Structures are given as C-alpha cells and as structure tokens.
C-alpha cells in the first residue's frame, strides 16, 4: 500500500500509460492473423493481448521454420 507524504500526496508510480504506437502494432498483428475485431482487441487486458501476440508469433515462427523460410 502507498503511504502519503505529509501533505497527503501519494508518490508517483505504477503504469502511467502504454505507447499508443505499440498498442496499434499489437492490434494490427492480431487482427491480421486472427481476424479479430478492433473493438475486441482494444477491450482486452494488456497482459492478455501481449500473451496472444506471443502465441501467434510462436506459431508463425514454427511454420516459417518448417517451410524453410
């Protein structure tokens, strides 16, 4: 739990934001490979979206390796 200073202010910390360009990349990547809707992807928790990006990337790497690419 965070402790306030003498004036009652809490120290800064935590996740302030996630770069918009990175979100766009993740959404575009998943939409391209999984054909999921934009709204669905944006509504996902960040950790879930990142997990799906990792899963798709792994599958893509394995299929590319198997094809000799």
TAQUIWO-V428049 format. One record per residue. N is the residue number from 1. RES is the residue in three letters. SS is DSSP state (2 for helix, 1 for strand, 0 for the rest). PHI is phi as a letter, one per 30 degrees, with the letter a starting at -180 (NA if undefined). BURIAL is # if it has 16 or more other C-alpha atoms within 10 Angstrom, else .. Layout:
# TAQUIWO-V428049
n: [N | N]
res: [RES | RES]
ss: [SS | SS]
phi: [PHI | PHI]
burial: [BURIAL | BURIAL]
This chain:
# TAQUIWO-V428049
n: [1 | 2 | 3 | 4 | 5 | 6 | 7 | 8 | 9 | 10 | 11 | 12 | 13 | 14 | 15 | 16 | 17 | 18 | 19 | 20 | 21 | 22 | 23 | 24 | 25 | 26 | 27 | 28 | 29 | 30 | 31 | 32 | 33 | 34 | 35 | 36 | 37 | 38 | 39 | 40 | 41 | 42 | 43 | 44 | 45 | 46 | 47 | 48 | 49 | 50 | 51 | 52 | 53 | 54 | 55 | 56 | 57 | 58 | 59 | 60 | 61 | 62 | 63 | 64 | 65 | 66 | 67 | 68 | 69]
res: [UNK | UNK | UNK | UNK | UNK | UNK | UNK | UNK | UNK | UNK | UNK | UNK | UNK | UNK | UNK | UNK | UNK | UNK | UNK | UNK | UNK | UNK | UNK | UNK | UNK | UNK | UNK | UNK | UNK | UNK | UNK | UNK | UNK | UNK | UNK | UNK | UNK | UNK | UNK | UNK | UNK | UNK | UNK | UNK | UNK | UNK | UNK | UNK | UNK | UNK | UNK | UNK | UNK | UNK | UNK | UNK | UNK | UNK | UNK | UNK | UNK | UNK | UNK | UNK | UNK | UNK | UNK | UNK | UNK]
ss: [0 | 0 | 0 | 1 | 0 | 0 | 0 | 0 | 0 | 1 | 0 | 0 | 0 | 0 | 0 | 0 | 0 | 0 | 0 | 2 | 2 | 2 | 2 | 2 | 2 | 2 | 2 | 2 | 2 | 2 | 2 | 2 | 2 | 2 | 0 | 0 | 0 | 2 | 2 | 2 | 2 | 2 | 2 | 0 | 0 | 2 | 2 | 2 | 2 | 2 | 2 | 2 | 2 | 2 | 2 | 2 | 2 | 2 | 2 | 2 | 2 | 2 | 2 | 2 | 2 | 2 | 0 | 0 | 0]
phi: [NA | d | c | d | d | d | c | j | d | d | d | d | l | i | d | d | a | b | e | e | d | d | d | d | d | d | d | d | d | d | d | d | d | c | i | d | d | e | d | d | d | d | d | d | d | e | d | d | d | d | d | d | e | d | d | d | d | d | d | d | d | d | d | d | d | d | d | i | d]
burial: [. | . | . | . | . | . | . | . | . | . | . | . | . | . | . | . | . | . | . | . | . | . | # | . | . | # | # | # | # | # | . | . | . | . | . | . | . | . | . | . | # | . | . | . | . | . | . | . | # | # | . | . | # | . | . | # | . | . | . | . | . | . | . | . | . | . | . | . | .]
